[in-house]
Amino acid sequence: MNPGKVIGRVVASQKYKTLIGSKMLLVQPTDWFGTADGDPLVAIDTVGAGAGEFVFYVSAREAAVAAAAVPPVDAAILGIIDDVEMPEGS
């Protein structure tokens, strides 16, 4: 699982048939402290996340399984993070 922040929404007038009705969000990958780490990506939202929320997502095959869709799904949001508690020294 990877942490990220929802930074936008993606609207597509045409989608692959298994993605019809799916909400697509633009996610900025981050570290567990919320610092940006890499390029933004598009993820299928499976939990009702919204703009500015700290989320965790999976990618590759796990995303297709989580989204209950036939590929092409490369990333899927699986949860909204309320808080992160790190051990001291992390």
C-alpha positions as a Markdown table, in Angstrom:
| # | Residue | x | y | z |
|---|---|---|---|---|
| 1 | Met | 0.0 | 0.0 | 0.0 |
| 2 | Asn | 1.1 | 3.5 | -0.8 |
| 3 | Pro | 0.2 | 6.8 | 0.8 |
| 4 | Gly | -1.0 | 9.8 | -1.3 |
| 5 | Lys | -3.1 | 13.0 | -1.4 |
| 6 | Val | -6.1 | 13.5 | -3.6 |
| 7 | Ile | -5.3 | 16.7 | -5.7 |
| 8 | Gly | -8.0 | 16.6 | -8.3 |
| 9 | Arg | -10.6 | 14.7 | -10.3 |
| 10 | Val | -10.3 | 13.2 | -13.7 |
| 11 | Val | -13.4 | 13.5 | -16.1 |
| 12 | Ala | -13.5 | 11.3 | -19.1 |
| 13 | Ser | -16.3 | 11.4 | -21.7 |
| 14 | Gln | -15.3 | 8.0 | -23.0 |
| 15 | Lys | -14.2 | 5.1 | -20.7 |
| 16 | Tyr | -13.4 | 1.4 | -21.1 |
| 17 | Lys | -16.7 | -0.4 | -20.5 |
| 18 | Thr | -15.7 | -1.9 | -17.1 |
| 19 | Leu | -14.8 | 1.6 | -15.9 |
| 20 | Ile | -18.2 | 3.2 | -16.6 |
| 21 | Gly | -19.6 | 4.6 | -13.4 |
| 22 | Ser | -16.2 | 4.6 | -11.6 |
| 23 | Lys | -14.9 | 7.8 | -10.1 |
| 24 | Met | -11.3 | 8.6 | -11.1 |
| 25 | Leu | -9.1 | 10.9 | -8.9 |
| 26 | Leu | -5.7 | 12.5 | -9.4 |
| 27 | Val | -3.4 | 11.4 | -6.6 |
| 28 | Gln | -0.1 | 12.8 | -5.6 |
| 29 | Pro | 2.1 | 10.0 | -4.2 |
| 30 | Thr | 3.6 | 11.0 | -0.8 |
| 31 | Asp | 5.6 | 9.5 | 2.0 |
| 32 | Trp | 3.8 | 8.6 | 5.3 |
| 33 | Phe | 4.4 | 12.1 | 6.5 |
| 34 | Gly | 2.5 | 13.7 | 3.6 |
| 35 | Thr | 5.5 | 15.0 | 1.6 |
| 36 | Ala | 5.1 | 14.7 | -2.2 |
| 37 | Asp | 7.1 | 11.8 | -3.6 |
| 38 | Gly | 6.9 | 11.3 | -7.4 |
| 39 | Asp | 4.5 | 12.2 | -10.2 |
| 40 | Pro | 0.7 | 12.4 | -9.8 |
| 41 | Leu | -1.3 | 9.4 | -11.0 |
| 42 | Val | -4.9 | 8.6 | -11.8 |
| 43 | Ala | -6.6 | 6.1 | -9.5 |
| 44 | Ile | -10.1 | 4.5 | -9.3 |
| 45 | Asp | -11.8 | 5.6 | -6.1 |
| 46 | Thr | -13.3 | 2.6 | -4.3 |
| 47 | Val | -14.0 | 4.4 | -0.9 |
| 48 | Gly | -15.5 | 7.8 | -1.7 |
| 49 | Ala | -12.4 | 9.9 | -1.2 |
| 50 | Gly | -12.5 | 13.6 | -1.9 |
| 51 | Ala | -10.2 | 16.5 | -2.7 |
| 52 | Gly | -7.4 | 17.1 | -0.2 |
| 53 | Glu | -7.8 | 13.8 | 1.6 |
| 54 | Phe | -4.8 | 11.6 | 2.6 |
| 55 | Val | -5.4 | 8.2 | 1.2 |
| 56 | Phe | -3.7 | 4.9 | 0.6 |
| 57 | Tyr | -3.7 | 3.2 | -2.8 |
| 58 | Val | -2.4 | 0.1 | -4.5 |
| 59 | Ser | -1.1 | -0.3 | -8.0 |
| 60 | Ala | -0.6 | -2.9 | -10.7 |
| 61 | Arg | -2.5 | -6.2 | -10.5 |
| 62 | Glu | -3.8 | -5.4 | -7.0 |
| 63 | Ala | -5.5 | -2.3 | -8.3 |
| 64 | Ala | -7.5 | -4.3 | -10.9 |
| 65 | Val | -8.6 | -6.8 | -8.2 |
| 66 | Ala | -9.6 | -4.0 | -5.8 |
| 67 | Ala | -11.6 | -2.2 | -8.4 |
| 68 | Ala | -13.3 | -5.4 | -9.4 |
| 69 | Ala | -12.5 | -4.5 | -13.0 |
| 70 | Val | -10.8 | -6.1 | -15.9 |
| 71 | Pro | -7.6 | -4.2 | -16.8 |
| 72 | Pro | -6.9 | -1.4 | -17.6 |
| 73 | Val | -6.8 | -0.3 | -14.0 |
| 74 | Asp | -3.3 | 0.7 | -12.8 |
| 75 | Ala | -4.1 | 2.3 | -9.4 |
| 76 | Ala | -7.0 | 2.1 | -6.9 |
| 77 | Ile | -7.7 | 4.0 | -3.7 |
| 78 | Leu | -8.5 | 1.6 | -0.9 |
| 79 | Gly | -8.7 | 3.8 | 2.2 |
| 80 | Ile | -8.8 | 7.2 | 3.7 |
| 81 | Ile | -6.1 | 7.8 | 6.3 |
| 82 | Asp | -7.2 | 9.7 | 9.4 |
| 83 | Asp | -3.9 | 9.6 | 11.3 |
| 84 | Val | -0.5 | 8.1 | 11.1 |
| 85 | Glu | 1.4 | 7.2 | 14.2 |
| 86 | Met | 5.1 | 6.4 | 13.6 |
| 87 | Pro | 7.4 | 4.8 | 16.1 |
| 88 | Glu | 10.0 | 7.1 | 17.6 |
| 89 | Gly | 13.2 | 7.4 | 15.4 |
| 90 | Ser | 11.3 | 6.8 | 12.1 |
